[in-house]
Amino acid sequence: MKVRGAPAIGIAAAFGAVLGGMQDEGTSREEWLEKVIGTCSYLATSRPTAVNLFWALDRMKLVAEKLFADGLDTAGLNAALLAEAEAIRAEDEEVCRRIGENALPFFQDGMGVLTHCNAGGLATAKYGTALAPMYLAHEQGMKIKVFADETRPVLQGARLTAFELQQAGIDVTLLADNMAAMVMSKGWIQAVIVGTDRVAANGDVANKIGTYGVAVLAKAHGIPFYVACPLSTIDLNTPTGADIPIEERAAEEITESFGKRTAPKGVKVYNPAFDITPSEYVTAIITEKGVVQAPYNENLKALFQ
């Protein structure tokens, strides 16, 4: 896994489509279109859960077909398709900032916020989704105390979230995943905010494995649970979370974490990369167009009208 984070996956896929068209010099226009479409089809097989991947690839295919119909030569086709990929990257940066601005009213100076996995600048073009309000709060002089779950088994919270927040000078405390309930019970957490790889039409949320458990704990402790995402992550064509494909990853991520065996050889392993948080645990979904609360079936659809 070289690229992770739903928006970053979409951006990387867009540039991958560009590279597909640039594979060989001197190709005909017809060969160029065939290579771009073929590259998009291949990249679509890489990560099944993150809907941004398919959103970006569909957009690149439509643009490629339009550019081809416009009669550009291959040099012009490559330049124009590259400009489209760059537009996707630039749009994501602006979208993340607007998500942060829409989330900021839920944050107050001195409050404690728990996040799971990494939905920051290392998962997007800039700012992130779940971490965007923390960056904006920091820019405005607010003191937010962030608690970052380490996020087993790949430790995105420890390796990425804690790293980027520390680099930004934001107060961050790293927790083992099984410490969240205790920290909530102490009254240190006033809000939970996470990103997501796909939101179903009914508001069910697919995110990094362990998110569902955090949402259940938050509800048990009366703590609001927010999900931050761009519109490109909302999939109205997927009715519920049960319809979202869940990627399963190699057993070695658990049994040989970072090269050191921590489990007996031959033990059976179940390693889903994501879980589904039912919409009843979600206080609000924060997007670049505004904040949505239940009933999600109606209100998510309204975002696109």
Secondary structure, DSSP 8 states (H G I E B T S, - for coil): ----SHHHHHHHHHHHHHHHHTSSTT--HHHHHHHHHHHHHHHTTS-SS-HHHHHHHHHHHHHHHHHHHTT--HHHHHHHHHHHHHHHHHHHHHHHHHHHHHHGGG--TT-EEEE-S--BTTSSSSSBSTTHHHHHHHHTT---EEEEE--TTTTHIIIIIHHHHHHTT--EEEE-GGGHHHHHHTT--SEEEE--SEEETTS-EEEETTHHHHHHHHHHTT--EEEE--GGGEETTS-SGGGS---B--THHHHTGGG---S-TT-----BSEEEE-GGG-SEEEETTEEE-SSHHHHHHHHT-
